[in-house]
Amino acid sequence: MNTYSWYSQLIKPTWAPPSWLFGPVWTVLYAIITVSFGTVFYKVFTKEIPWVVALPFVLNLIFNFAFTPIQFGLKNNLLASIDILLVVGTLI
């Protein structure tokens, strides 16, 4: 079963956005992430802020990049949910 058919067969809430919207939205989000994280990492490398401040940003990137292979590659909703919780944890 390909990813599109698998995703379209999932039971989703009525407020779930259409699947075609994910690409454009995540493109904009990753552009924002790049600018904000770039600023943090620049400040770390110029010693304006300590490295420990950037650690949640690094973990956030790892967890964000891991989501797509977990959700759509492994098609494992439980692991994807755990990954989302880890992403949220890095934001807090």
VMD Tcl script that builds the backbone (N, CA, C; Angstrom):
set m [mol new atoms 276]
animate dup $m
set s [atomselect $m all]
$s set {name element resname resid chain x y z} {
  {N N MET 1 A 0.854 -1.178 0.000}
  {CA C MET 1 A 0.000 0.000 0.000}
  {C C MET 1 A 0.899 1.240 0.000}
  {N N ASN 2 A 0.650 2.152 -0.918}
  {CA C ASN 2 A 1.472 3.355 -0.934}
  {C C ASN 2 A 1.052 4.312 0.184}
  {N N THR 3 A 1.883 5.298 0.417}
  {CA C THR 3 A 1.668 6.215 1.535}
  {C C THR 3 A 0.370 6.997 1.406}
  {N N TYR 4 A 0.053 7.452 0.197}
  {CA C TYR 4 A -1.164 8.250 0.023}
  {C C TYR 4 A -2.397 7.430 0.377}
  {N N SER 5 A -2.465 6.180 -0.118}
  {CA C SER 5 A -3.641 5.357 0.207}
  {C C SER 5 A -3.697 5.066 1.690}
  {N N TRP 6 A -2.539 4.784 2.276}
  {CA C TRP 6 A -2.511 4.496 3.713}
  {C C TRP 6 A -3.019 5.695 4.498}
  {N N TYR 7 A -2.499 6.892 4.172}
  {CA C TYR 7 A -2.907 8.092 4.899}
  {C C TYR 7 A -4.394 8.388 4.683}
  {N N SER 8 A -4.881 8.213 3.469}
  {CA C SER 8 A -6.281 8.535 3.192}
  {C C SER 8 A -7.235 7.572 3.904}
  {N N GLN 9 A -6.759 6.387 4.276}
  {CA C GLN 9 A -7.611 5.418 4.975}
  {C C GLN 9 A -7.621 5.609 6.490}
  {N N LEU 10 A -6.733 6.455 7.002}
  {CA C LEU 10 A -6.729 6.708 8.439}
  {C C LEU 10 A -8.016 7.411 8.858}
  {N N ILE 11 A -8.471 7.112 10.048}
  {CA C ILE 11 A -9.637 7.815 10.589}
  {C C ILE 11 A -9.131 9.140 11.167}
  {N N LYS 12 A -9.577 10.233 10.566}
  {CA C LYS 12 A -9.109 11.558 10.960}
  {C C LYS 12 A -10.286 12.388 11.475}
  {N N PRO 13 A -9.996 13.357 12.343}
  {CA C PRO 13 A -11.080 14.226 12.811}
  {C C PRO 13 A -11.597 15.097 11.671}
  {N N THR 14 A -12.776 15.628 11.834}
  {CA C THR 14 A -13.388 16.456 10.788}
  {C C THR 14 A -12.579 17.727 10.510}
  {N N TRP 15 A -11.822 18.200 11.503}
  {CA C TRP 15 A -11.052 19.432 11.335}
  {C C TRP 15 A -9.667 19.183 10.733}
  {N N ALA 16 A -9.347 17.934 10.392}
  {CA C ALA 16 A -8.031 17.622 9.802}
  {C C ALA 16 A -7.897 18.320 8.450}
  {N N PRO 17 A -6.754 18.951 8.198}
  {CA C PRO 17 A -6.571 19.629 6.911}
  {C C PRO 17 A -6.421 18.604 5.778}
  {N N PRO 18 A -6.689 19.018 4.546}
  {CA C PRO 18 A -6.513 18.096 3.420}
  {C C PRO 18 A -5.027 17.755 3.232}
  {N N SER 19 A -4.768 16.579 2.697}
  {CA C SER 19 A -3.386 16.108 2.583}
  {C C SER 19 A -2.526 17.009 1.687}
  {N N TRP 20 A -3.101 17.654 0.678}
  {CA C TRP 20 A -2.328 18.500 -0.227}
  {C C TRP 20 A -1.761 19.740 0.479}
  {N N LEU 21 A -2.295 20.077 1.657}
  {CA C LEU 21 A -1.869 21.274 2.375}
  {C C LEU 21 A -0.563 21.060 3.153}
  {N N PHE 22 A -0.221 19.812 3.454}
  {CA C PHE 22 A 0.955 19.538 4.271}
  {C C PHE 22 A 2.258 20.040 3.642}
  {N N GLY 23 A 2.444 19.798 2.356}
  {CA C GLY 23 A 3.674 20.218 1.685}
  {C C GLY 23 A 3.930 21.719 1.786}
  {N N PRO 24 A 2.982 22.549 1.353}
  {CA C PRO 24 A 3.205 23.992 1.434}
  {C C PRO 24 A 3.382 24.494 2.868}
  {N N VAL 25 A 2.577 23.978 3.792}
  {CA C VAL 25 A 2.670 24.445 5.179}
  {C C VAL 25 A 4.021 24.079 5.781}
  {N N TRP 26 A 4.457 22.843 5.586}
  {CA C TRP 26 A 5.744 22.436 6.158}
  {C C TRP 26 A 6.919 23.129 5.485}
  {N N THR 27 A 6.784 23.495 4.224}
  {CA C THR 27 A 7.843 24.258 3.560}
  {C C THR 27 A 8.018 25.603 4.247}
  {N N VAL 28 A 6.916 26.291 4.525}
  {CA C VAL 28 A 6.977 27.579 5.229}
  {C C VAL 28 A 7.505 27.385 6.650}
  {N N LEU 29 A 7.010 26.360 7.345}
  {CA C LEU 29 A 7.469 26.113 8.719}
  {C C LEU 29 A 8.970 25.830 8.769}
  {N N TYR 30 A 9.464 25.010 7.832}
  {CA C TYR 30 A 10.902 24.722 7.838}
  {C C TYR 30 A 11.728 25.963 7.495}
  {N N ALA 31 A 11.201 26.863 6.686}
  {CA C ALA 31 A 11.910 28.124 6.417}
  {C C ALA 31 A 12.007 28.947 7.703}
  {N N ILE 32 A 10.917 29.013 8.458}
  {CA C ILE 32 A 10.916 29.744 9.735}
  {C C ILE 32 A 11.865 29.079 10.726}
  {N N ILE 33 A 11.822 27.744 10.786}
  {CA C ILE 33 A 12.723 26.999 11.673}
  {C C ILE 33 A 14.181 27.286 11.309}
  {N N THR 34 A 14.477 27.305 10.021}
  {CA C THR 34 A 15.851 27.555 9.571}
  {C C THR 34 A 16.351 28.917 10.035}
  {N N VAL 35 A 15.539 29.931 9.886}
  {CA C VAL 35 A 15.944 31.281 10.294}
  {C C VAL 35 A 16.115 31.359 11.815}
  {N N SER 36 A 15.150 30.859 12.558}
  {CA C SER 36 A 15.235 30.970 14.022}
  {C C SER 36 A 16.362 30.107 14.583}
  {N N PHE 37 A 16.494 28.887 14.085}
  {CA C PHE 37 A 17.558 28.030 14.579}
  {C C PHE 37 A 18.923 28.543 14.134}
  {N N GLY 38 A 18.981 29.079 12.916}
  {CA C GLY 38 A 20.240 29.668 12.439}
  {C C GLY 38 A 20.697 30.790 13.349}
  {N N THR 39 A 19.760 31.590 13.810}
  {CA C THR 39 A 20.078 32.679 14.737}
  {C C THR 39 A 20.632 32.130 16.047}
  {N N VAL 40 A 19.984 31.089 16.573}
  {CA C VAL 40 A 20.451 30.489 17.839}
  {C C VAL 40 A 21.853 29.907 17.666}
  {N N PHE 41 A 22.064 29.134 16.605}
  {CA C PHE 41 A 23.367 28.502 16.409}
  {C C PHE 41 A 24.457 29.541 16.139}
  {N N TYR 42 A 24.113 30.607 15.432}
  {CA C TYR 42 A 25.078 31.693 15.228}
  {C C TYR 42 A 25.501 32.276 16.575}
  {N N LYS 43 A 24.518 32.510 17.449}
  {CA C LYS 43 A 24.828 33.083 18.767}
  {C C LYS 43 A 25.639 32.114 19.618}
  {N N VAL 44 A 25.427 30.826 19.447}
  {CA C VAL 44 A 26.234 29.842 20.177}
  {C C VAL 44 A 27.677 29.905 19.688}
  {N N PHE 45 A 27.859 29.905 18.358}
  {CA C PHE 45 A 29.215 29.890 17.810}
  {C C PHE 45 A 29.962 31.194 18.040}
  {N N THR 46 A 29.239 32.300 18.227}
  {CA C THR 46 A 29.900 33.572 18.549}
  {C C THR 46 A 29.973 33.788 20.057}
  {N N LYS 47 A 29.579 32.770 20.807}
  {CA C LYS 47 A 29.649 32.757 22.274}
  {C C LYS 47 A 28.760 33.815 22.946}
  {N N GLU 48 A 27.697 34.218 22.267}
  {CA C GLU 48 A 26.734 35.139 22.877}
  {C C GLU 48 A 25.816 34.413 23.847}
  {N N ILE 49 A 25.574 33.130 23.572}
  {CA C ILE 49 A 24.776 32.303 24.473}
  {C C ILE 49 A 25.496 30.968 24.660}
  {N N PRO 50 A 25.266 30.294 25.793}
  {CA C PRO 50 A 25.948 29.014 26.023}
  {C C PRO 50 A 25.377 27.882 25.154}
  {N N TRP 51 A 26.197 26.867 24.905}
  {CA C TRP 51 A 25.818 25.729 24.074}
  {C C TRP 51 A 24.570 25.015 24.610}
  {N N VAL 52 A 24.434 24.974 25.934}
  {CA C VAL 52 A 23.305 24.264 26.533}
  {C C VAL 52 A 21.962 24.856 26.091}
  {N N VAL 53 A 21.934 26.125 25.735}
  {CA C VAL 53 A 20.710 26.769 25.250}
  {C C VAL 53 A 20.321 26.188 23.884}
  {N N ALA 54 A 21.298 25.789 23.079}
  {CA C ALA 54 A 21.019 25.263 21.741}
  {C C ALA 54 A 20.631 23.786 21.759}
  {N N LEU 55 A 20.874 23.093 22.851}
  {CA C LEU 55 A 20.588 21.660 22.904}
  {C C LEU 55 A 19.128 21.320 22.581}
  {N N PRO 56 A 18.138 22.005 23.168}
  {CA C PRO 56 A 16.750 21.698 22.786}
  {C C PRO 56 A 16.479 21.941 21.297}
  {N N PHE 57 A 17.157 22.908 20.695}
  {CA C PHE 57 A 16.990 23.180 19.273}
  {C C PHE 57 A 17.518 22.017 18.439}
  {N N VAL 58 A 18.669 21.475 18.836}
  {CA C VAL 58 A 19.240 20.325 18.141}
  {C C VAL 58 A 18.300 19.129 18.252}
  {N N LEU 59 A 17.837 18.863 19.457}
  {CA C LEU 59 A 16.908 17.747 19.659}
  {C C LEU 59 A 15.614 17.953 18.869}
  {N N ASN 60 A 15.125 19.190 18.827}
  {CA C ASN 60 A 13.911 19.488 18.075}
  {C C ASN 60 A 14.093 19.159 16.591}
  {N N LEU 61 A 15.240 19.533 16.035}
  {CA C LEU 61 A 15.506 19.221 14.631}
  {C C LEU 61 A 15.524 17.719 14.395}
  {N N ILE 62 A 16.191 16.991 15.280}
  {CA C ILE 62 A 16.266 15.533 15.145}
  {C C ILE 62 A 14.872 14.921 15.188}
  {N N PHE 63 A 14.077 15.331 16.174}
  {CA C PHE 63 A 12.725 14.775 16.309}
  {C C PHE 63 A 11.834 15.190 15.137}
  {N N ASN 64 A 11.963 16.433 14.664}
  {CA C ASN 64 A 11.177 16.881 13.514}
  {C C ASN 64 A 11.512 16.077 12.260}
  {N N PHE 65 A 12.811 15.891 12.007}
  {CA C PHE 65 A 13.223 15.137 10.818}
  {C C PHE 65 A 12.865 13.661 10.932}
  {N N ALA 66 A 12.777 13.135 12.143}
  {CA C ALA 66 A 12.441 11.722 12.340}
  {C C ALA 66 A 10.959 11.441 12.103}
  {N N PHE 67 A 10.119 12.458 12.217}
  {CA C PHE 67 A 8.678 12.232 12.137}
  {C C PHE 67 A 8.235 11.620 10.807}
  {N N THR 68 A 8.657 12.187 9.700}
  {CA C THR 68 A 8.184 11.716 8.395}
  {C C THR 68 A 8.540 10.248 8.145}
  {N N PRO 69 A 9.796 9.829 8.383}
  {CA C PRO 69 A 10.083 8.402 8.188}
  {C C PRO 69 A 9.303 7.496 9.144}
  {N N ILE 70 A 9.065 7.966 10.358}
  {CA C ILE 70 A 8.305 7.155 11.316}
  {C C ILE 70 A 6.837 7.069 10.886}
  {N N GLN 71 A 6.232 8.215 10.596}
  {CA C GLN 71 A 4.805 8.255 10.265}
  {C C GLN 71 A 4.518 7.630 8.907}
  {N N PHE 72 A 5.279 8.014 7.893}
  {CA C PHE 72 A 4.939 7.592 6.538}
  {C C PHE 72 A 5.807 6.456 6.015}
  {N N GLY 73 A 7.001 6.278 6.589}
  {CA C GLY 73 A 7.843 5.157 6.189}
  {C C GLY 73 A 7.460 3.896 6.945}
  {N N LEU 74 A 7.523 3.976 8.275}
  {CA C LEU 74 A 7.155 2.834 9.111}
  {C C LEU 74 A 5.646 2.683 9.248}
  {N N LYS 75 A 4.915 3.777 9.000}
  {CA C LYS 75 A 3.456 3.816 9.175}
  {C C LYS 75 A 3.082 3.387 10.594}
  {N N ASN 76 A 3.828 3.951 11.537}
  {CA C ASN 76 A 3.639 3.593 12.941}
  {C C ASN 76 A 3.107 4.815 13.692}
  {N N ASN 77 A 1.814 4.842 13.926}
  {CA C ASN 77 A 1.190 5.997 14.574}
  {C C ASN 77 A 1.601 6.142 16.035}
  {N N LEU 78 A 1.865 5.034 16.724}
  {CA C LEU 78 A 2.285 5.116 18.121}
  {C C LEU 78 A 3.651 5.789 18.235}
  {N N LEU 79 A 4.626 5.322 17.452}
  {CA C LEU 79 A 5.949 5.953 17.495}
  {C C LEU 79 A 5.887 7.403 17.026}
  {N N ALA 80 A 5.049 7.686 16.033}
  {CA C ALA 80 A 4.902 9.063 15.548}
  {C C ALA 80 A 4.320 9.950 16.642}
  {N N SER 81 A 3.386 9.415 17.421}
  {CA C SER 81 A 2.809 10.178 18.536}
  {C C SER 81 A 3.849 10.460 19.606}
  {N N ILE 82 A 4.674 9.473 19.889}
  {CA C ILE 82 A 5.761 9.670 20.867}
  {C C ILE 82 A 6.728 10.725 20.347}
  {N N ASP 83 A 7.033 10.651 19.056}
  {CA C ASP 83 A 7.927 11.644 18.456}
  {C C ASP 83 A 7.342 13.053 18.576}
  {N N ILE 84 A 6.049 13.184 18.352}
  {CA C ILE 84 A 5.397 14.507 18.492}
  {C C ILE 84 A 5.522 15.011 19.931}
  {N N LEU 85 A 5.353 14.119 20.891}
  {CA C LEU 85 A 5.512 14.517 22.295}
  {C C LEU 85 A 6.937 14.979 22.580}
  {N N LEU 86 A 7.910 14.325 21.953}
  {CA C LEU 86 A 9.309 14.747 22.118}
  {C C LEU 86 A 9.540 16.126 21.484}
  {N N VAL 87 A 8.925 16.360 20.335}
  {CA C VAL 87 A 9.023 17.688 19.690}
  {C C VAL 87 A 8.432 18.738 20.621}
  {N N VAL 88 A 7.250 18.477 21.150}
  {CA C VAL 88 A 6.602 19.428 22.069}
  {C C VAL 88 A 7.479 19.638 23.303}
  {N N GLY 89 A 8.070 18.562 23.801}
  {CA C GLY 89 A 8.964 18.683 24.971}
  {C C GLY 89 A 10.132 19.614 24.708}
  {N N THR 90 A 10.669 19.593 23.502}
  {CA C THR 90 A 11.790 20.501 23.189}
  {C C THR 90 A 11.324 21.945 23.057}
  {N N LEU 91 A 10.054 22.130 22.761}
  {CA C LEU 91 A 9.532 23.500 22.656}
  {C C LEU 91 A 9.287 24.121 24.022}
  {N N ILE 92 A 8.954 23.282 24.981}
  {CA C ILE 92 A 8.670 23.776 26.328}
  {C C ILE 92 A 9.967 24.193 26.972}
}
mol reanalyze $m
mol bondsrecalc $m
mol representation Tube
mol addrep $m
